Amino acid sequence: MAENQPDGRRIVSSRHLAEGDGWELSELEYGLIVAFNAFSRWTARCMSAAGQPDLSPLEILILHNVNHRSKDKRLSDICFLLNIEDSHTVNYGLRKLLKAGLLDSEKRGKEVFYRTSAVGADLCAAYRDIRRHCLLDGLDAGELPGQDLRELARSLRALSGHYDQASRAAASL
């Protein structure tokens, strides 16, 4: 029986994936699906409130990643840090961000390096301020203390490694 559920039902996205041992992973996967979609919606609405309504969640992640530590980044760096295999989607996002004036690029040898423009850095700062006001100020520190958030983040990073390994195994079948 499922624990913490008064009627024994499990909260999963696909019952056929939650039968037998390991059903808890299916429950976690459903939580990831719901959280991913909520996070994507949040990033888009926060960026819209910051003044840039036409960016997709992936483009927003790319912009923040390029802005991270004010260090120039290559396409391969961005893909690696965001754990994105399909570099074409990131390259498309980079071109859109360049066209919008949020990034600058510089060719060095065969490599292209990206950095946030002044406009892009200002947009990231506005996003940060709206995030603080709308998201952080609404979090109850007792509900999700910093230590719990750090532990959850570590667990999710470790779980991503298991999914990557399983992905490689499935690709070899």
C-alpha positions in Angstrom: 0.0 0.0 0.0 1.1 3.5 -0.7 2.1 5.4 2.4 0.8 8.8 3.3 -2.3 8.2 1.1 -5.5 7.6 3.0 -7.1 5.4 0.4 -3.8 3.7 -0.7 -3.6 5.3 -4.1 -0.3 6.3 -5.5 0.2 9.7 -7.1 1.9 8.8 -10.4 1.7 9.8 -14.0 1.4 6.3 -15.5 0.0 3.4 -13.4 1.7 0.9 -15.7 5.1 2.4 -14.7 4.2 2.2 -11.0 3.5 -1.5 -10.6 5.7 -3.7 -8.4 9.0 -2.7 -6.9 10.3 0.8 -7.5 6.8 2.5 -7.7 8.3 5.3 -5.6 10.4 6.4 -8.6 7.3 6.7 -10.7 5.8 9.0 -8.0 9.0 11.1 -8.1 8.9 11.2 -11.9 5.4 12.6 -11.7 6.6 15.2 -9.3 9.4 16.1 -11.7 7.0 16.4 -14.6 4.7 18.7 -12.6 7.6 20.7 -11.2 9.3 21.1 -14.6 6.1 22.4 -16.2 5.5 24.8 -13.2 9.1 26.0 -13.4 8.9 26.5 -17.2 5.7 28.5 -16.8 7.3 30.5 -13.9 10.5 31.4 -15.9 8.5 32.6 -18.9 6.2 34.7 -16.7 9.0 36.1 -14.6 10.9 37.1 -17.8 7.8 38.6 -19.3 7.4 40.7 -16.1 11.1 41.7 -16.4 10.3 43.1 -19.9 11.1 40.3 -22.4 7.8 38.3 -23.1 9.0 36.5 -26.2 11.6 34.1 -24.7 11.0 30.4 -24.2 12.1 28.7 -21.0 15.1 27.2 -22.7 16.2 30.6 -24.0 15.8 32.0 -20.5 18.0 29.3 -19.1 20.6 30.0 -21.8 20.6 33.7 -21.1 21.1 33.1 -17.3 23.8 30.5 -18.0 25.7 32.9 -20.3 25.3 35.6 -17.7 26.6 33.3 -14.9 29.9 34.6 -13.4 30.3 37.1 -16.3 32.5 34.5 -18.1 32.4 34.1 -21.9 31.0 30.7 -22.9 31.0 28.5 -26.0 28.0 26.6 -27.3 29.6 23.4 -26.0 30.0 25.0 -22.5 26.4 25.9 -22.4 25.2 22.5 -23.5 27.5 20.8 -21.0 26.4 22.9 -18.1 22.7 22.7 -18.9 23.0 18.9 -19.7 21.5 19.4 -23.1 22.4 16.9 -25.8 20.8 18.6 -28.8 23.1 21.5 -29.4 20.9 22.7 -32.3 18.2 23.9 -29.9 20.8 25.8 -27.8 22.3 27.3 -31.0 18.8 28.4 -32.1 18.3 30.0 -28.7 21.7 31.8 -28.9 20.8 33.2 -32.3 17.5 34.5 -31.0 19.2 36.1 -28.0 21.8 37.7 -30.2 19.1 39.1 -32.5 17.2 40.5 -29.5 20.4 42.3 -28.4 20.7 40.3 -25.2 24.0 38.6 -26.0 27.2 39.6 -27.8 29.4 37.1 -29.6 33.1 37.0 -30.6 34.8 34.6 -32.9 38.1 33.3 -31.7 39.7 31.0 -34.1 37.1 28.4 -35.0 35.1 29.0 -31.7 32.4 31.5 -31.0 32.2 32.9 -27.5 29.0 34.4 -26.0 28.5 37.0 -23.3 25.6 39.0 -22.1 25.3 42.5 -23.5 24.6 45.4 -21.2 20.9 45.0 -22.1 21.0 41.3 -21.3 22.7 41.8 -18.0 20.1 44.5 -17.0 17.4 42.0 -18.0 18.9 39.3 -15.8 19.1 41.8 -12.9 15.4 42.7 -13.4 14.5 39.0 -13.5 16.5 38.5 -10.2 14.5 41.3 -8.6 11.2 40.0 -9.7 12.2 36.4 -8.6 13.1 37.8 -5.2 9.8 39.6 -4.8 7.4 37.0 -6.3 9.1 33.7 -5.5 11.6 34.0 -2.7 9.5 36.3 -0.5 6.6 33.8 -0.8 8.7 30.9 0.4 8.2 29.9 4.0 11.7 29.3 5.4 10.3 26.7 7.7 8.7 24.8 4.9 11.8 24.6 2.7 14.9 25.6 4.7 18.1 26.3 2.8 19.7 23.0 4.0 16.8 21.0 2.7 16.9 22.8 -0.7 20.6 22.1 -1.0 20.1 18.4 -0.2 17.2 18.2 -2.7 19.4 19.8 -5.3 22.2 17.3 -4.6 19.8 14.4 -4.9 18.4 15.7 -8.2 21.9 16.1 -9.6 22.7 12.5 -8.5 19.5 11.2 -10.0 20.3 12.9 -13.3 23.4 10.8 -13.5 21.3 7.6 -13.1 19.0 8.8 -15.8 22.0 9.6 -18.1 23.4 6.1 -17.5 20.1 4.4 -18.1 19.8 6.5 -21.3 23.1 5.2 -22.5 22.1 1.6 -21.7 18.8 2.0 -23.5 20.5 3.4 -26.6 22.6 0.3 -26.8 19.6 -2.1 -26.9 
